[in-house]
Amino acid sequence: MGVPAVREVAVVTPWYPTRHVPFAGAFVQAMVEATAPSWDRATVYHVDPWGARISEAQDAAVMRAQRTLLRHAVRETGTVAGARLRYLPVPTRVGMTFAEFARRHAESLRIVLDNRPIDAPVVHAHVGLRGGWTALENARPDARVFVTEHATFLPQVLAEPDSRAMYDEVIHRATGFFAVGNAVRSVLVEAFPHHADKITFMPNPVAFGAPREQPVTELRRWLYVGTLSERKGVHLLLEAFAKCHAEDPTLSLTFVGEGRLRAAMTSRAAGLGVAEAVTFAGPVEPERALELMREHDLLIHPSRLETFGMTIVEGIAAGMPVLVTRCGGPEETLAGIEDAAGVLIDVTDDPDTIADGYRRLRDRFPDQVDPVGARAVLTSRYGYDAVARAHLRVWFPDADLPDADRPDADDPVPAAAAPLAATDPTE
């Protein structure tokens, strides 16, 4: 299969920012923005699942309407960096398997395309089934199809027999298959050891932008950015903050994001006597989240599991020290710069782990912490230029590229863009 002379890429994803959920899939939008200078043309197909608790009969009626109306309702609009965006809602019924979700996504895209294939020589999909299967079922026969897996819920997908079988087929059919970190790759290699050599790494890109105008001088204004859920450990963070606030009443904590724990945490903050020091900012646009990072002193991310930890890298990009758990992704993204970036702590159910981590970081700051140096290292690993070159290597390895776009042998390769010896499944 030849490498296309025209650098045209289509992106298929179930996650992408919308007006109502502006932060969903921001990492996919960042990938589009980072790689756009390497494209001649680009189209993003956002296959957005709309779930409902309905009967099978109601679901069948909804799909009859979908097949009639969808091709007349979808319009092409613009997105970042000159790419085009086609948004299509995909009705799903709660209780379907992930494989059934994927078939529904693939069918909906086929309707929008009027049974014609995606007109692009390279298709890059996000997540294995709803993105990967959808892309493979709608790509041209000569297209090169790549898939990147991010999902923390991957074990749930592979626990379903039909979804596991479909996933195996996706890896087999794809031209290339990537994990954003070893927390994802290890699950896939264990499930599909026969595909171990094919499953490599591709990191998420992060916008580093201009450096912080004024460096952090005190670790008083704490910040959390993410979902307010048990998996993110936010309830433990609130308890730890109350302990540290009792020692230093000048501390404050801002939660950015939404989730099922918000009401309970608001009540708990009042019960702990820290309501005046804790702000629940709710969900914000990605640009505002980055502004808040530049307005605060310390990013704390006590998650139980992260496949990459993009928020942590964004915090360092904003010039902040970080206090994060060793929950999969962070120990990979921060490899070699742990002390410069801040403090890594173990995942526990004890808020004292977070509080003690803060005290250690406070005692080391600023002389033994180097946010500027950490930022420089992560720019070379996960900055837009570095990740764009990593994509370019696989999308168009032999294309006649301008010198400005041609990756050199000495270019820095993101740490997660090549297999690590420690991830050998035989070890």
RONU-465373 format. One record per residue (C-alpha): x, y, z. Coordinates in steps of 0.02 Angstrom, whole numbers, padded with zeros to 5 digits, always signed. Each point is the difference from the previous one (the first is absolute). Last residue first. Layout:
BEGIN
XYZ...
This chain:
BEGIN
+00457-00481+01598-00077-00089-00150-00118+00144-00035+00147+00117-00034-00059+00162+00078+00164+00033+00090+00092+00011-00166-00107+00149-00050-00089+00007-00167+00013+00165-00094-00114+00151+00000-00023+00004+00188+00162+00092+00032-00037+00125-00137+00132-00010-00137+00124+00143-00003+00057+00032-00178+00175-00067-00035-00053-00111-00145-00084+00149-00076-00187+00014-00028-00047+00085-00166-00126+00139+00025+00116+00149-00023+00092-00091-00139-00159-00013-00101-00066-00179-00012+00011-00121-00145-00091-00142+00086+00094-00153+00061-00057-00013+00182-00168+00087-00027-00115-00052+00144+00128-00087+00108+00139+00128+00006-00123+00144-00011-00083-00055+00161+00165+00008+00095+00041+00166-00083-00167+00071+00059+00038-00064+00175+00165+00095+00010-00066+00160-00078-00156+00006+00110+00097-00022+00161-00003-00171+00083+00179-00059+00017+00107+00154-00038-00125+00111+00090+00003-00121+00146+00186+00027+00024-00014+00190-00009-00145+00002+00123+00096-00104+00126+00145+00124-00010-00115+00148+00030-00093-00088+00141+00164-00035+00093-00030-00057+00179+00138-00018+00130+00023+00185+00040-00184+00050-00010-00072-00101+00084+00071-00152+00089-00096+00027+00163-00160+00038-00096+00022-00159-00103+00021-00107+00155-00149+00083+00083-00107-00026-00155+00045-00184-00006-00045-00018+00184-00172+00075-00035-00027-00114-00150+00048-00158+00094-00097+00065+00151-00156-00013-00107+00010-00190+00020-00081-00111-00133+00167-00025-00085+00082+00032-00170+00182+00037+00034+00073+00175-00011+00098+00095-00133+00075+00167+00049+00047+00155-00099+00058+00020-00180+00186+00008+00034-00011-00148+00118-00092-00109-00126+00104+00053-00150+00068-00169-00060-00169-00073-00043-00136+00133+00014-00108-00066-00143+00029-00180+00054-00029+00022+00187-00150+00107-00043-00086-00129-00111-00026-00145+00118-00069+00061+00166+00156+00059+00090-00097+00142+00079+00029+00184-00031+00064+00157+00086+00050+00123-00135+00108+00155-00013-00078+00130-00114+00077+00087-00151-00152-00010-00114+00083-00140-00099+00021-00089+00167-00188+00009+00023-00031-00056-00179+00110-00153+00031-00105-00042+00152-00163+00028-00095+00060-00121-00134+00021-00144+00121+00033-00144-00120-00104-00155+00040-00052+00068+00169-00058-00105+00147-00038+00033+00184+00012+00189-00023+00075+00116+00132+00035+00148-00117+00063+00153+00093+00056+00152-00101+00091+00131+00103+00017+00188-00009-00156+00066-00085-00032+00139-00128+00096-00084-00142-00100-00159+00026-00158+00104-00001+00046+00068-00172+00026-00178-00063-00174-00047+00061-00068+00156-00085+00070-00057-00167-00074-00174+00024-00174+00076+00026-00065-00020+00177-00093-00132+00101-00047+00046+00178+00095+00128+00103-00023-00086+00167+00099+00114+00116+00070-00053+00169+00067+00123+00130-00169+00065+00060-00068-00177+00010+00145-00055+00110-00092-00043+00162+00007-00188-00026-00189-00010-00004-00008+00140-00128+00126-00090-00110-00103-00160+00023-00157+00083-00067+00090+00061-00155+00081-00171-00017-00168-00088+00004-00072+00116-00131+00152-00015-00114+00022-00188+00012-00099-00042-00159+00113+00101-00110+00054+00170-00063+00166+00085-00029+00119+00127+00077+00024-00021+00187+00088+00148+00081+00092-00015+00166+00061+00138+00117+00139+00009+00129+00017+00154+00112-00069-00099+00149+00166-00095+00017+00000-00148+00122-00189-00022-00002+00010+00027-00188+00116-00150-00013-00125-00117+00083-00147+00074-00098+00099-00021-00161+00028-00184+00036-00188-00029+00022-00037+00092-00163+00134-00097-00092-00071-00164+00063-00170+00044-00074+00088+00047-00162+00076-00173-00025-00023+00004-00189-00081-00171-00002-00129+00058+00128-00063+00135-00117+00008+00189-00017+00069+00001-00178+00156+00099-00035+00104+00150+00051+00061+00019+00181+00084+00158+00061+00087+00054+00159+00040+00183+00038+00127+00005+00141+00158-00077-00071+00105+00158+00003+00117+00083-00127-00072-00062-00165+00088+00086-00143-00071+00159-00078-00034+00013-00187-00030-00187-00025+00081-00060-00161-00090+00026-00166-00088-00146-00082+00022-00178+00064-00142-00081-00097+00002-00186+00043+00005-00145-00123-00064-00172+00055+00132-00134-00013+00017-00137-00131+00064-00169+00054+00011-00173-00079-00121-00146-00021+00058-00096-00154+00135-00103+00084-00119-00058+00137-00137-00054-00122+00013-00187+00037-00003+00044+00186-00179+00062-00019-00081+00016+00173+00163+00022+00097+00068+00111-00138-00157+00108+00004+00001+00025+00189+00187+00038-00002-00024+00126-00140-00129+00103+00093+00094+00029+00163+00155-00001-00109-00043+00167-00077-00095+00086-00140-00026-00166-00089+00023-00015-00188-00055-00115-00141+00064+00011-00177-00065-00058-00170-00159-00060+00086-00077-00166-00052+00077-00109+00135-00025+00128+00138-00182+00021-00049-00028-00187-00012+00061-00028+00178-00114+00141+00057-00149-00083-00084+00035-00163+00092+00016+00092+00166-00161+00095-00033-00095-00160-00037+00068-00086+00157-00029+00150+00117+00140+00012+00129+00108+00088-00129-00107+00157+00006-00004+00003+00190+00190-00018+00005+00013+00151-00118-00089+00117+00121+00152+00116+00015-00017+00036-00185+00142+00078-00099+00023-00113-00153+00072+00072-00161-00048-00080-00166+00080+00015-00172-00080-00038-00168+00098+00010-00163-00128+00014-00141+00003-00110-00156-00169-00083+00032-00074+00170+00044-00051+00019+00181-00177-00025+00064+00007-00166+00093+00179+00033+00057-00044+00172+00068-00151-00058+00099+00097-00148+00068+00139+00115+00059-00106+00141+00072-00141-00086+00092+00109-00155+00017+00182+00038+00035+00003+00176+00066+00047+00148-00113+00010-00026-00187+00127+00062-00127-00045-00018-00184+00130+00023-00137-00039-00006-00187-00156+00108+00023-00172-00006-00081-00092-00094+00136-00092-00137-00094-00168+00024-00088-00159-00073+00072-00083+00172+00008+00144+00065+00106-00123+00054+00135-00082-00171-00003+00169-00088+00009+00043+00107+00152-00159-00059+00085+00036-00181-00042+00176+00007+00071-00062+00079+00162-00136-00132+00019+00125-00139-00033+00114+00075+00133-00139+00012+00130-00042-00182-00034+00183-00045+00030-00002+00102+00161-00148-00104+00058-00174+00076+00006-00077+00027+00170-00045+00184-00020-00065+00022-00177+00099+00102-00124-00043+00144-00115+00152+00064-00097+00009+00189-00022+00101+00059-00150+00123+00144-00002+00099+00031-00158+00151+00111+00031+00122+00078-00124+00180+00040+00045+00063+00179-00015+00107-00003+00156-00143-00039+00119-00178-00038-00056-00108+00050-00147-00174-00057-00049-00071-00138-00109-00186-00035+00016-00094-00152+00060-00191+00010-00005-00048-00072-00169+00107-00157+00014-00068-00026+00175-00186+00006-00037-00052-00165-00078+00126-00119+00077-00019+00085+00169-00190-00014-00008+00013-00187-00024+00132-00002+00137-00119+00083+00124-00135-00126-00041+00119-00145+00031+00051+00077+00166-00181+00017+00052-00027-00185-00035+00160-00046+00093-00062+00099+00150+00072+00167+00052+00125+00062+00128+00090+00129-00107+00176+00031-00065+00052+00131-00127+00170-00053-00066+00097+00132-00099+00079-00056-00164+00114+00150-00027+00069-00016-00176+00149+00118-00014+00055+00051-00174+00175+00050-00054+00081+00068-00156+00181+00036-00051+00063-00066+00166+00162+00018+00099-00048+00172+00068-00159-00082+00069+00095-00120+00114-00004+00100+00161-00176+00069-00023-00074-00171-00039+00091-00081+00147-00058+00142+00113-00180-00030-00055+00023-00183+00046+00068+00052+00171-00150+00115+00025-00112-00152-00016-00131+00067+00118+00048+00172+00067-00133+00102-00090-00147-00110+00049-00154+00100-00054+00081+00093-00145+00095-00156-00051+00178-00060+00027+00046-00166-00082-00016-00182+00056-00079-00137-00109+00144+00023-00124+00039-00023-00184+00139+00109-00070+00024+00016-00188+00171+00042-00072+00057+00072-00166+00184+00017-00040-00009-00019-00187+00143-00111-00063-00078-00152+00081+00115-00141+00062-00020-00155-00106-00082-00163+00057
